[in-house]
């Protein structure tokens, strides 16, 4: 038997190459399917023995859906989860796809540092067949924790790591945050706006960083950039808008990194006597339609398919390789599009 370091364990693909069959055939043999001839089964099992391949038991449980339950872990306070329409849409998409597979969701919230140990113990206790993680912060320990457990996992949004570290090889579903932000800012430039500011989300989250990068792609000169950090909440958007007006009273456009923050920004602009769009053009991000259409004026915004991304996260989880190989190839980045309404 060949012995390898832990990070070089033989994969299902290695067994397939050694035995001269497809990856799906190897998977069927390992999972005891009767749909494989005895000769092929013997060849696969010989390759397994020669390579020292050990199946990922957590992934095998996902295939058989032994628990029929998937953990949905959100690193947000409970009050925000049930106030922000983004989370309702995302969770709805996840629940719809899980239902198609006969599985239930188990919602776990991380609000305090002590919650990591509690959630980690639950995930490692064989209660669920996989995990969906979203609203992660920079250097969040949770993805590594579940990776060490061998628990099939998909992230909502690309993981944010230090420069040069890449995405860590985790499977994820995300929107084209950078491209969508750049499209919004290009539109504001096309309107003849020259003092374009931005309100970001919390910059320890990848979506906020990517949307800020999209803004900077269109306005590369730092002298042209006017930036205030928000927190993806209505109150945070209002506070950031007040900061922008203090720093740059002559601003004539604002790209806001979420619709909820744009609602707060619009409230402050109105209080300060600024007309939208006459004095200040406003563009958001998310396209939470009931919210965006109810604003006065209705909000131009970047559309991302929030509910669809939730469905894709769950779908991708059920398609995870049995040995966790090729994680990076399983990630999906969904296109965005600009939806024009009266605010810009």
Secondary structure as UniProt FT lines:
FT   HELIX           6..8
FT   HELIX           12..19
FT   HELIX           23..30
FT   TURN            31..32
FT   HELIX           38..51
FT   HELIX           57..64
FT   STRAND          69..74
FT   HELIX           78..81
FT   TURN            82..83
FT   HELIX           85..100
FT   TURN            101..102
FT   STRAND          104..109
FT   TURN            113..114
FT   HELIX           115..123
FT   TURN            124..126
FT   STRAND          131..134
FT   TURN            138..139
FT   HELIX           142..149
FT   STRAND          153..156
FT   TURN            163..164
FT   TURN            166..169
FT   STRAND          172..175
FT   HELIX           177..190
FT   TURN            191..192
FT   STRAND          196..200
FT   TURN            203..204
FT   HELIX           206..218
FT   HELIX           222..224
FT   STRAND          226..229
FT   HELIX           234..247
FT   TURN            249..250
FT   STRAND          253..256
FT   HELIX           259..271
FT   TURN            272..273
FT   TURN            276..279
FT   STRAND          281..286
FT   HELIX           289..294
FT   STRAND          300..303
FT   HELIX           306..318
FT   TURN            322..323
FT   TURN            325..327
FT   HELIX           328..330
FT   STRAND          332..334
FT   STRAND          337..339
FT   TURN            342..343
//
